[in-house]
Amino acid sequence: MISEKNAGIMDLVEKFQSRIDSGEFIEPKDEMPDAYRQHLIRQISQHAHSEVIGMQPESNWITRAPSLRAKQILLAKIQDEGGHGLYLYSAAETLGISREEMISQLHSGKAKYSSIFNYPALTWADIGAIGWLVDGAAIVNQVSLQRTSYGPYSRAMVRICKEESFHQRQGYEIMAHMMAGTKDQQEMAQDAMNRWWWPSLMMFGPHDSDSPRTHNAMKWRIKRESNDELRQRFIDKTVQQAEVIGLKIPDNNLKLNESTGHYSIGEINWAEFQNVINGNGPCNVQRMQHHVKIHEDGAWVREAAEAYKRKRMKEQNTYSA
Ligand code: FAQ
């Protein structure tokens, strides 16, 4: 026999699902199943961490940008990524987790961040490849997330997508310039392409058949399209962009299927993906050590901000008394 309490919970879950099915947004003060809340906290906080950790490979090139124009653009882009992290941390906070807790989950290894940021940016062409391929992959995913079911996440995505499309173009512009340059520059651009192509495809996550989170994510309309659908969209767009500037996709099995209009690709190295998300990629240790150090160095800023907040609240209480 179902107890009265359990019947009440089932009723709530059904009502919640029918709101999702009818396309309503869920807002912070609405009732929601705990599993939905936890799923979102995990995904949004990991997304936020990715934006912030993603600043590291690019900031490596600020002092070595080849012109003042290039430096200004790169600085603005990196600053945007930090801003994206802040919108996303704020969206996650509306679900009842504190920023401190999210950062501690990142530092303890409980929370992941995107695999892609564990690869090094070795040359200036890598800055082009990151903007074009990494931001390009991020946009494909994030455009879809603009229609995610949680209101604050969806609204953060709308704003983020506007900025990411500029980032993608700045990366493509760097690659196009290099491909129109000397033989050395062309080789440098192709080398960056060779190193970033496969890791960019891994950003979309495992194949749908091996993705344990997809079922619930689709049921709750957190994800609107699956990992493989989004990866395919990115491949189809990017292969054509590469052709326009003369870059070769580093995949001998790449083939256009004339009947579907989609490109098929060779096998993604999933052992490499697992290795990277388990902390053993080329830069995992470096990325985390840097984040921990900067976080510790910034403790005084957080303390000062807290002290100022307390002072303002005390003043407001005095005036209103
Ligand atoms: N890296 O069952 P699924 C950017 C994990 S933003 C690391 O398929 P889900 C902007 C996954 O967490 C880039 N881990 O999981 C920028 C799960 O582990 P868990 C970030 C990955 O959540 C550009 C397990 O594998 N974007 O780049 C990855 O349904 C330039 C099983 O996977 C987002 O985060 C991966 N690539 O699908 C910034 C978008 N893939 O948590 C600076 C939002 C999978 O159970 C410079 N997130 N895993 O322990 C999503 O759309 C989804 O979370 C996916 C994964 C698609 C990433």
Boltz pocket constraint, residues with backbone or C-beta under 6 A from the ligand:
constraints:
  - pocket:
      binder: B
      contacts: [[A, 42], [A, 43], [A, 46], [A, 47], [A, 48], [A, 50], [A, 51], [A, 52], [A, 54], [A, 55], [A, 81], [A, 110], [A, 112], [A, 113], [A, 114], [A, 115], [A, 116], [A, 130], [A, 134], [A, 135], [A, 138], [A, 141], [A, 202], [A, 203], [A, 204], [A, 205], [A, 206], [A, 210], [A, 211], [A, 212], [A, 213], [A, 214], [A, 217], [A, 227], [A, 277]]
      max_distance: 6.0
